[in-house]
Amino acid sequence: MGEHDAQGSGNPEHDAEQIGEGQSQGEWLTLAEAAERLGISIYTVRRQAKRGELKARQVATRHGLAWQVSLGNLPDVAPTVSSTPNQAAESHIVPELLYLIERLQADYRASAERHQQQVMELSGRVGYYQAQLEQLREQLALMAPKEEPPGNLSRRMTGFPAPEPEAAPGPAQKPWWRFWDRR
């Protein structure tokens, strides 16, 4: 026998369902069968059995202790969140949901049209302001005086051309290869 027999779980109802008691009420199912009927995972069934939320017992097998669950008067299918529905939808809810979806779609379309209209209006404004900016730049360019280079300033004032700047005096440069010619 395992350690579960000696210690117990601390729950009298749960401990009474340990090995040795017969199948007094209902059908005993494996964790996998109970999970399939309830539409939940095996881990959830085991966790609920350990907490005492489901009527459960442990049975000795040649591989060790195995959990068995009695669903008793529980419904065959519990509401779950899964990709496939486990029960049929109620008939009065479906039309309401369809109506709500259609309203949401209509609201979305109206909102999208309003936003598109605003985008068109703002695009027109941006184009107008860009054209105004370009026009003002052209006017500024026409109003600004033409600047002449500094050398032309003296010629304009005196009527004579400005003297060319002299090169800075320095040692005469000779080609690099003349370094070897030491005369």
C-alpha positions as CSV (number, residue, x, y, z in Angstrom):
1,M,0.0,0.0,0.0
2,G,1.1,3.5,-0.7
3,E,1.8,6.5,1.6
4,H,-1.7,7.8,0.9
5,D,-3.2,4.9,2.9
6,A,-1.2,5.6,6.0
7,Q,-1.5,9.4,6.2
8,G,-4.8,10.1,4.5
9,S,-5.7,13.5,3.0
10,G,-7.2,15.1,6.1
11,N,-10.6,15.2,4.4
12,P,-12.9,12.5,5.9
13,E,-15.2,12.2,2.9
14,H,-12.1,11.9,0.6
15,D,-10.4,9.3,2.9
16,A,-13.6,7.2,3.0
17,E,-13.3,6.7,-0.7
18,Q,-9.8,5.2,-0.5
19,I,-9.0,1.7,-1.6
20,G,-11.2,-1.1,-0.3
21,E,-14.6,0.4,-0.5
22,G,-16.9,-0.9,-3.3
23,Q,-18.7,1.0,-5.9
24,S,-21.6,2.1,-3.8
25,Q,-22.9,5.1,-5.8
26,G,-22.7,5.8,-9.5
27,E,-20.1,4.9,-12.0
28,W,-16.4,5.3,-11.3
29,L,-14.4,6.8,-14.1
30,T,-10.7,7.3,-14.9
31,L,-9.3,10.8,-14.9
32,A,-9.3,10.8,-18.7
33,E,-12.9,9.7,-19.0
34,A,-14.1,12.2,-16.4
35,A,-12.1,15.0,-18.1
36,E,-13.7,14.1,-21.5
37,R,-17.2,14.1,-20.0
38,L,-16.7,17.4,-18.2
39,G,-14.9,19.1,-21.0
40,I,-11.9,20.0,-18.9
41,S,-8.3,18.8,-18.7
42,I,-7.1,15.8,-16.8
43,Y,-5.0,18.1,-14.6
44,T,-8.1,20.1,-13.6
45,V,-10.0,16.9,-12.7
46,R,-7.0,15.7,-10.6
47,R,-6.8,19.0,-8.9
48,Q,-10.5,19.1,-8.2
49,A,-10.4,15.6,-6.9
50,K,-7.5,16.4,-4.5
51,R,-9.4,19.5,-3.2
52,G,-12.5,17.4,-2.6
53,E,-14.6,19.3,-5.2
54,L,-15.2,16.0,-7.0
55,K,-16.0,12.6,-5.4
56,A,-12.8,10.6,-5.9
57,R,-10.9,7.7,-4.7
58,Q,-7.6,6.0,-5.3
59,V,-7.4,2.4,-6.5
60,A,-4.4,0.1,-6.5
61,T,-3.3,-1.0,-9.9
62,R,-0.2,-3.0,-10.9
63,H,1.5,0.4,-11.7
64,G,0.6,2.0,-8.4
65,L,-2.3,4.1,-7.2
66,A,-4.7,5.5,-9.8
67,W,-7.5,8.1,-9.3
68,Q,-11.1,7.3,-10.1
69,V,-13.8,9.9,-10.1
70,S,-17.6,9.5,-9.6
71,L,-19.5,12.3,-11.3
72,G,-22.7,11.3,-9.5
73,N,-25.4,13.9,-10.2
74,L,-23.0,16.3,-12.0
75,P,-24.2,17.3,-15.5
76,D,-22.6,15.5,-18.3
77,V,-21.1,18.7,-19.9
78,A,-20.0,21.6,-17.8
79,P,-19.6,25.0,-19.5
80,T,-16.0,25.5,-20.6
81,V,-13.9,27.7,-22.8
82,S,-12.7,25.7,-25.8
83,S,-12.4,25.9,-29.5
84,T,-15.4,23.5,-30.1
85,P,-18.7,24.2,-28.4
86,N,-19.8,21.5,-26.0
87,Q,-23.5,22.5,-25.8
88,A,-25.9,24.1,-28.2
89,A,-26.3,27.9,-28.0
90,E,-29.6,29.1,-26.7
91,S,-31.9,30.2,-29.6
92,H,-32.8,33.7,-28.2
93,I,-29.1,34.7,-27.7
94,V,-28.0,34.1,-31.3
95,P,-30.3,36.7,-33.0
96,E,-29.4,39.3,-30.3
97,L,-25.7,38.7,-30.9
98,L,-26.1,38.9,-34.7
99,Y,-28.0,42.2,-34.2
100,L,-25.2,43.6,-32.0
101,I,-22.5,42.5,-34.5
102,E,-24.4,44.2,-37.4
103,R,-24.7,47.4,-35.3
104,L,-21.1,47.4,-34.5
105,Q,-20.2,46.9,-38.1
106,A,-22.4,49.8,-39.2
107,D,-20.9,52.0,-36.5
108,Y,-17.4,51.0,-37.6
109,R,-18.2,51.8,-41.3
110,A,-19.6,55.2,-40.4
111,S,-16.6,56.0,-38.2
112,A,-14.2,54.9,-41.0
113,E,-16.1,57.2,-43.5
114,R,-15.8,60.2,-41.2
115,H,-12.1,59.6,-40.7
116,Q,-11.6,59.3,-44.4
117,Q,-13.4,62.6,-44.9
118,Q,-11.2,64.2,-42.3
119,V,-8.1,62.9,-43.9
120,M,-9.1,64.3,-47.3
121,E,-9.9,67.7,-45.7
122,L,-6.6,67.8,-43.9
123,S,-4.7,66.7,-47.0
124,G,-6.2,69.7,-48.9
125,R,-5.2,72.1,-46.2
126,V,-1.7,70.8,-46.2
127,G,-1.5,71.2,-50.0
128,Y,-2.8,74.8,-49.7
129,Y,-0.3,75.7,-47.0
130,Q,2.6,74.2,-48.9
131,A,1.6,76.3,-52.0
132,Q,1.5,79.4,-49.8
133,L,4.9,78.7,-48.3
134,E,6.4,78.3,-51.7
135,Q,4.9,81.5,-52.9
136,L,6.2,83.4,-49.9
137,R,9.7,82.0,-50.4
138,E,9.7,83.2,-54.0
139,Q,8.6,86.7,-52.9
140,L,11.4,86.8,-50.3
141,A,13.9,85.8,-52.9
142,L,12.8,88.7,-55.1
143,M,12.8,91.3,-52.3
144,A,16.3,90.4,-51.0
145,P,19.1,92.5,-52.4
146,K,21.7,90.7,-54.5
147,E,24.9,90.4,-52.6
148,E,28.2,90.8,-54.5
149,P,31.4,89.2,-53.5
150,P,33.7,91.4,-51.3
151,G,36.2,92.0,-54.2
152,N,33.5,93.6,-56.4
153,L,32.5,96.0,-53.6
154,S,35.6,98.2,-54.1
155,R,35.3,98.2,-57.9
156,R,31.7,99.4,-57.6
157,M,32.7,102.2,-55.2
158,T,35.8,103.4,-57.0
159,G,35.3,102.3,-60.5
160,F,38.7,100.5,-60.5
161,P,39.1,96.8,-60.3
162,A,40.2,95.5,-56.9
163,P,43.8,94.5,-56.6
164,E,44.4,90.8,-56.5
165,P,45.5,89.6,-53.1
166,E,49.2,88.8,-53.0
167,A,50.5,85.4,-52.2
168,A,52.1,85.1,-48.8
169,P,55.8,85.3,-49.1
170,G,57.6,82.1,-48.2
171,P,60.6,80.0,-49.2
172,A,60.7,79.0,-52.8
173,Q,59.4,75.5,-53.3
174,K,61.6,73.1,-55.2
175,P,60.6,69.6,-56.3
176,W,61.1,66.9,-53.7
177,W,63.6,65.0,-55.8
178,R,65.9,68.0,-55.7
179,F,66.6,67.0,-52.1
180,W,69.2,64.6,-53.5
181,D,70.8,67.3,-55.6
182,R,73.0,69.0,-52.9
183,R,74.7,71.6,-54.9
